[in-house]
């Protein structure tokens, strides 16, 4: 916990801007850096800010490489709710990053175990993750690492809890369309990142924010493991930080 930095801001847009400051510094120091990226509504202000900064000439993505946290099982890359499509629409299509330098887990692998192993190999071949972006689920999940009895080490397939499916059903026409499984980086993979930024916004995240960073480290609250990482910056709006 000694090296965990907590920043409290007023709005999600301010959280995105503060996170973009960290991204800008990492990219400036290492133009060919490896960024671990996340999806969902929480990172959108960050991605908008990164796009604006490249247009302004303060960031260049031309040499950056990215690996995404997760992907739904069973969705084609062009599916409206696939995370590959999300990344294209909200970041990749608007910056100078090369397509071959963007890596998202395959949602329809012929051999899931082989795909997961290859994903880990890609991260290792690229030299590891320099900066990993995270958000947090209402049950403390990071990526799709759900509450369990142990911390999963590597990229793997996971069955999604009803809480997670319920939280994500707003992106689909009905709960029946929400996939029941996904592929995700493991907690071990995430913890090997050299630097981590977690963005948390909204009053509905206040309880889990407190549990993750003020409670015990337990796989029942997967994000709590971040208490042991040497370089974590948590950026919260005031609503999410209300119980800290």
N, C-alpha and C positions, 0 to 999 in steps of 0.2 A: 504493500500500500504506500510505502514511502515515496515512490516515484510516480504515483498516479496524480495527474493534474486535472482538476475539476474547474470548468469554466461555465458560469451561469450568465445567460443572455436574456434579452427580452422577447425575442421573436424567433420563429423558425428560419426566417430569412437571415437574421443576424447569426444564427447558428451555422447556416450554410456558408456565410462569408468568413467566419472564424475558422471553419474547417478548410475552406479554400486557401486560407493563409498557410496552413500546414502543408497542403498539397503543393502549393506554389514553391515553398521552400525546398521540399524534397525533390521536385522536378528540376529546380534551378541547380541544386547541388549534384544531381545525377540525372542528366537528360534521358538516359536509357533505363531509368528506374522501373521496377515492377510494382504496380499498384493493385491491391486487392479491392475489388469493388462490390457494392451491394445494391439491391433493388428495393422497390417499395416507395411509399410516399415520402418517408423521412429524408432520403438523400436528394430529393428533387431540387430544393433550393441550392444545395452544393453544386449539383451538375449545371444548373442555370448559371451560377457564378463562374464556374470553370470555363464554360462556353464563352461567357462575356469577357473573361480575362484573356482567353486566346485571341478573340477578335480585337482586343485592345493591345495585344502584343506583349503581354506580361508573362504568358505561359505558352510553351510550344509542346504539343503532344506528338510531334513527328517521330521521336525515338522512343516514346513511352511504350511499355508493354503492360497488359492488364490481365488479371485472372479474376473471374467472378466467384463469389461464395457458393452459388447454388443454382439449380435449375429443377423445374418440375419434371417428374418422370411421365413420359407419355405425350409430351407436346413437341410438335415440329418447331424448328427455329423461327418460322414465320407465323406461328400461332399468335393471335393478338395478346395472349397473356404469358407467352414464353419470356424468360428473362433475357435471352439473346435479343429478341425484338425490343424489349424494354430498353436495353442498353443502346441499341442502334438509334432508337427514336429519341432518347433523352440525353445521349452524350456522343456516341461514336460518329453518327452521321453529321455532327456539327463541329467537329474538331479535326485536326490533321493526323490523327492516329491511323496507322496502317492496319487493315483488316487482319493480316496474318499475325499481328501483334496483340490481338484480342482473343482471349480464351474463355469460353463459357462451357460448363459441363454439357455433354450431349444428353438430351432428354429421351432419346430413342436408341440407346446403344444395343448392338447385337449381343455383347457380353458386358453386363454392367460392372463386374469385378475388374475386367481388363480395362474398361474405360476409366474407372476410378484410379487404378494403378497408373495409367498413362497420364492422368491429370496431375498426380503427385510428381511424376517424372518430369513433366513440363515445368512445374514450379521449381524443382531442383535444378533442372538444366538451365533455367533462366537466372539462377543464382539466389532464389528465395524472394520472398515478398518484402519490399522495403517499407511500404505503408499499407496497412489494412484498414479499410473502412467498415464499420459495423453499426447496426442499430440493435434494438432489443425488443423481443416479443413480450407480451403481457405475462407469460409464464417464465420469462428469463431466457428464452432460446436465442441463440446467435446463429446466423445462417439458418439452416433447418436442424440444428442440433437441439433436439427436444429434451426436456427433463428425463433423466435416466438414472441408473444405479452407478454408472461409470462415465468418465469423460471419453468419448470416441477420439481416437488418435488421428485417423487419416480420412481422406475423401471416401465417402461411403453412401449407400442407399439407406434411406430412413422412411419409416412409416409416419405420416403426419398425424398429429393429435387432432381431435375434434375442435379444440380451442384454436389451433392454428388454421384449420380449414375454415372455421367460422369467421376468423379475423380476415381471411383472404377472399371470402365469398363475394365481397363488394366489387371485386374485379371481374366476376363471372356473372352469367345470367341466373344461376341458381347454385345452391350448395352441391347439387349432384354433379356439376361440371368441374368442381374444384378437385384437382388430382389428390389421390390418397397417399402418394409417395413422391419422394424427391431425391436428388443427389446433392450432397453438400460437403464442403470441406469439413474435416474433423476439427475438434477443439485443439488437438495437437498441431495440426497444420496452421491454424489461426495463431496459436501461441508462438510459433516460430517466426512470425513477422517481426521485423526489427522495430517497427513503430505501429501503434494502433490508435485510430481515432474513432470514438463512438459518439454518434449524435442521438440525443433523446429529446423528444418534444411531446408536449401534451400532458394534461392533468391525469389522464388515464394511465400514464406510465410512472406516476409518483411512487406508488407502492413497490413496484418491481425495481425501480431505481434504488430505493432505499435497501431493499433486500439484497440486490446484487453487490452494492458497494459498502454497505454498513453491516451486513449479516455475515454468517459463516460461509466459507467456500465449500460448495456442495454441488454435485452433478444434478441435484434436483433444481438448482438455479444455475444453468450452464454459464451465464455471463459472470457469475461470481469468480470464476477462475481468473478473470482479468486482474483481480487483486494481486496475483502473483507475477504479472508481466512487468518487465522493467521500464517500459516506456508507453504509457497509456494516457491519452487526453480524452476526457469525457466532456462533451459540450452539450449542456442542457438548457432548455428555456426555463423560466421561473416556475412554470406550472409543473414540469417534470421534476424539478429540484425541490419542490415544496416541503418534502419530508426529510431532507438531508440535514 
